[in-house]
Amino acid sequence: MWENVHWLGHASFRIDEAQVIYIDPWKLKQAKPADLILVTHGHGDHLSLTDIARISQPDTVVVCPASCAPALRDAGADAISGDVRVIAPGESMRVGDVLVEAVPSYNTNKPNHPKAAGNLGYILEVAGQRIYHAGDTDLIPEMSQVRCDLALLPMGGTYTMDAQEAAQAAALIKPKAVVPMHWGDIVGSKGDVERFKRGVPDDVEVLVLPEE
């Protein structure tokens, strides 16, 4: 059912529908041209100007929080040819056939991603399905308001939820399926993925996608 969702490693994804959508492209092995690029926050493993420049075209739309816009609009050698649009938590916009909803993403017990920074998660409504990319976040109260079919949840710990907390997030959100992310590079191991799988409710399908 989710053959159109590709995990590109860490927190990076590509969704292939009528439009080609990237979320936090980083260390890309392939440079398929993008129609829409979503950036969750400004850390280098999420805002990679080099990778964004590789996949952007003049008609590409790049959506990001306000904190990332200056770097994207003045990228120097890593010139971004697309249209940079700013969005804040609680706002939404339509890009072509895709509805983009921005939701909060932050740490509750770590200093790395403060709520005041305005970092984002995204809910995309595409081809009749709702896909939630949580960004770099802990288990936060706002997740109880998320309605989605597929949830992409960080579970590497250190900078985000750990495996147990991510499983609790899956129980709170109640998607049809969940994909663990933010593991396998920098933080997070296969052991964390197994712990995550054991904690997710039985009525939520766990998809461990191969890295592409």
Secondary structure, DSSP 8 states (H G I E B T S, - for coil): --TTEEE-STT-EEEESSSEEEES--S-S-----SEEE---SSTTT--HHHHHHH--TT-EEEE-GGGHHHHHT-TTS---SEEEE--TT-EEEETTEEEEEEE---SS-SSS-GGG--EEEEEEETTEEEEE--S----GGGGG---SEEEEE---SSS--HHHHHHHHHHH--SEEEEES-SSSS--HHHHHHHHHHS-TTSEE----B-
